[in-house]
Amino acid sequence: SLVKRASLLRRDSVHGQFAGTIRVLEADSAIVANGNVIKFIESASPDAVRYAEHGITAPIVVDNTGAFRDAHALSMHVAAGAAHAVLTAPAKAPVPNVVVGVNDDDVLG
C-alpha cells in the first residue's frame, strides 16, 4: 500500500529518519516527498507500461518486484520509455549492485 511505502520512506533502517515532508495521495497513486511527486504504477511486465498515458516523460523507474534482475529484463523499462531503471533487489551479473554510502562512488563516480 502507499501508506506502508510512505512509512518505509520515513523510517529507513539504514539511512534513518527522513528529514523532509511526505504526503500520500491515494487517489493519484502517488507519494509526494519534499514536493516531488512519485507516481506508483503496477504492471505484470515492464514493457506494458505506457508512461505517456500517465503524463510521465523519461521517468526514473524503481523496480522493487525482484522479478526483473538481469540486464535484459531491466532494459524492458527503458524500452517502454524510462530514462533509467533502479533495482532494489540483488542484481544478476553483469548488472552492478550499488549500495549508497558503500560503493556508490566506485560505480557512479
C-alpha positions as YAML, in Angstrom:
chain: A
units: angstrom
residues:
- id: 1
  name: SER
  ca: [0.00, 0.00, 0.00]
- id: 2
  name: LEU
  ca: [1.06, 3.61, -0.45]
- id: 3
  name: VAL
  ca: [0.74, 4.24, 3.29]
- id: 4
  name: LYS
  ca: [3.15, 1.39, 4.02]
- id: 5
  name: ARG
  ca: [5.62, 2.62, 1.38]
- id: 6
  name: ALA
  ca: [5.47, 6.14, 2.81]
- id: 7
  name: SER
  ca: [6.14, 4.72, 6.27]
- id: 8
  name: LEU
  ca: [9.18, 2.83, 4.97]
- id: 9
  name: LEU
  ca: [10.46, 6.02, 3.34]
- id: 10
  name: ARG
  ca: [10.03, 7.99, 6.57]
- id: 11
  name: ARG
  ca: [11.98, 5.47, 8.65]
- id: 12
  name: ASP
  ca: [14.71, 3.67, 6.71]
- id: 13
  name: SER
  ca: [16.64, 1.04, 8.67]
- id: 14
  name: VAL
  ca: [19.94, 2.03, 7.04]
- id: 15
  name: HIS
  ca: [19.64, 5.75, 6.36]
- id: 16
  name: GLY
  ca: [17.50, 6.66, 9.37]
- id: 17
  name: GLN
  ca: [14.67, 9.17, 9.66]
- id: 18
  name: PHE
  ca: [13.70, 11.09, 6.50]
- id: 19
  name: ALA
  ca: [14.13, 14.77, 7.30]
- id: 20
  name: GLY
  ca: [11.69, 16.05, 4.68]
- id: 21
  name: THR
  ca: [7.95, 16.04, 4.19]
- id: 22
  name: ILE
  ca: [5.94, 13.09, 2.88]
- id: 23
  name: ARG
  ca: [2.28, 13.04, 1.83]
- id: 24
  name: VAL
  ca: [0.25, 10.17, 0.43]
- id: 25
  name: LEU
  ca: [-2.14, 10.87, -2.46]
- id: 26
  name: GLU
  ca: [-4.17, 7.66, -2.62]
- id: 27
  name: ALA
  ca: [-6.50, 8.92, -5.38]
- id: 28
  name: ASP
  ca: [-3.48, 9.69, -7.59]
- id: 29
  name: SER
  ca: [-1.49, 6.55, -6.66]
- id: 30
  name: ALA
  ca: [1.34, 8.82, -5.59]
- id: 31
  name: ILE
  ca: [3.56, 9.89, -2.72]
- id: 32
  name: VAL
  ca: [4.83, 13.47, -2.54]
- id: 33
  name: ALA
  ca: [8.29, 13.72, -0.96]
- id: 34
  name: ASN
  ca: [9.62, 17.25, -0.44]
- id: 35
  name: GLY
  ca: [7.26, 18.44, -3.17]
- id: 36
  name: ASN
  ca: [8.36, 15.78, -5.68]
- id: 37
  name: VAL
  ca: [5.54, 13.57, -6.95]
- id: 38
  name: ILE
  ca: [6.40, 9.86, -7.01]
- id: 39
  name: LYS
  ca: [3.81, 8.04, -9.12]
- id: 40
  name: PHE
  ca: [3.18, 4.33, -8.46]
- id: 41
  name: ILE
  ca: [2.22, 2.22, -11.49]
- id: 42
  name: GLU
  ca: [1.64, -1.51, -11.32]
- id: 43
  name: SER
  ca: [2.08, -3.82, -14.30]
- id: 44
  name: ALA
  ca: [2.79, -7.50, -14.86]
- id: 45
  name: SER
  ca: [5.53, -6.61, -17.34]
- id: 46
  name: PRO
  ca: [7.72, -3.51, -17.64]
- id: 47
  name: ASP
  ca: [7.19, -3.23, -21.38]
- id: 48
  name: ALA
  ca: [3.41, -3.00, -20.89]
- id: 49
  name: VAL
  ca: [3.58, 0.35, -19.07]
- id: 50
  name: ARG
  ca: [2.77, 3.40, -21.18]
- id: 51
  name: TYR
  ca: [4.24, 6.28, -19.21]
- id: 52
  name: ALA
  ca: [2.87, 8.96, -21.55]
- id: 53
  name: GLU
  ca: [-0.68, 7.82, -20.71]
- id: 54
  name: HIS
  ca: [0.10, 8.82, -17.11]
- id: 55
  name: GLY
  ca: [1.59, 12.17, -18.18]
- id: 56
  name: ILE
  ca: [5.11, 10.96, -17.40]
- id: 57
  name: THR
  ca: [8.12, 11.57, -19.67]
- id: 58
  name: ALA
  ca: [11.55, 9.98, -19.16]
- id: 59
  name: PRO
  ca: [10.87, 8.61, -15.65]
- id: 60
  name: ILE
  ca: [13.32, 7.00, -13.30]
- id: 61
  name: VAL
  ca: [11.71, 3.64, -12.60]
- id: 62
  name: VAL
  ca: [12.27, 1.89, -9.28]
- id: 63
  name: ASP
  ca: [11.68, -1.83, -9.77]
- id: 64
  name: ASN
  ca: [11.07, -3.47, -6.41]
- id: 65
  name: THR
  ca: [9.46, -6.66, -7.68]
- id: 66
  name: GLY
  ca: [12.60, -8.80, -7.59]
- id: 67
  name: ALA
  ca: [11.39, -10.44, -10.81]
- id: 68
  name: PHE
  ca: [13.41, -8.33, -13.26]
- id: 69
  name: ARG
  ca: [17.01, -8.55, -12.04]
- id: 70
  name: ASP
  ca: [19.16, -9.03, -15.15]
- id: 71
  name: ALA
  ca: [20.17, -6.56, -17.86]
- id: 72
  name: HIS
  ca: [17.65, -7.86, -20.42]
- id: 73
  name: ALA
  ca: [14.71, -7.71, -18.03]
- id: 74
  name: LEU
  ca: [15.65, -4.24, -16.74]
- id: 75
  name: SER
  ca: [16.08, -2.98, -20.31]
- id: 76
  name: MET
  ca: [12.32, -3.52, -20.81]
- id: 77
  name: HIS
  ca: [11.73, -0.49, -18.56]
- id: 78
  name: VAL
  ca: [13.91, 1.64, -20.85]
- id: 79
  name: ALA
  ca: [12.27, 0.22, -23.98]
- id: 80
  name: ALA
  ca: [8.91, 1.34, -22.55]
- id: 81
  name: GLY
  ca: [10.19, 4.90, -22.16]
- id: 82
  name: ALA
  ca: [12.03, 5.05, -18.82]
- id: 83
  name: ALA
  ca: [15.18, 7.15, -18.66]
- id: 84
  name: HIS
  ca: [16.67, 4.83, -16.02]
- id: 85
  name: ALA
  ca: [15.73, 1.72, -14.07]
- id: 86
  name: VAL
  ca: [16.76, 1.35, -10.43]
- id: 87
  name: LEU
  ca: [16.65, -2.13, -8.96]
- id: 88
  name: THR
  ca: [16.02, -2.66, -5.24]
- id: 89
  name: ALA
  ca: [16.81, -6.39, -5.20]
- id: 90
  name: PRO
  ca: [20.23, -8.01, -5.66]
- id: 91
  name: ALA
  ca: [21.10, -7.86, -9.36]
- id: 92
  name: LYS
  ca: [22.31, -10.68, -11.56]
- id: 93
  name: ALA
  ca: [25.71, -10.14, -13.22]
- id: 94
  name: PRO
  ca: [26.76, -8.06, -15.09]
- id: 95
  name: VAL
  ca: [24.37, -5.51, -13.55]
- id: 96
  name: PRO
  ca: [26.28, -3.82, -10.71]
- id: 97
  name: ASN
  ca: [24.94, -3.88, -7.16]
- id: 98
  name: VAL
  ca: [25.20, -0.34, -5.81]
- id: 99
  name: VAL
  ca: [24.76, 0.47, -2.13]
- id: 100
  name: VAL
  ca: [24.59, 4.18, -1.29]
- id: 101
  name: GLY
  ca: [27.31, 5.04, 1.18]
- id: 102
  name: VAL
  ca: [29.21, 1.83, 0.47]
- id: 103
  name: ASN
  ca: [30.21, 1.65, -3.20]
- id: 104
  name: ASP
  ca: [28.19, 4.33, -4.99]
- id: 105
  name: ASP
  ca: [31.32, 6.44, -5.65]
- id: 106
  name: ASP
  ca: [33.07, 3.46, -7.25]
- id: 107
  name: VAL
  ca: [30.17, 2.71, -9.57]
- id: 108
  name: LEU
  ca: [28.54, 6.07, -10.19]
- id: 109
  name: GLY
  ca: [31.60, 8.33, -9.99]
...
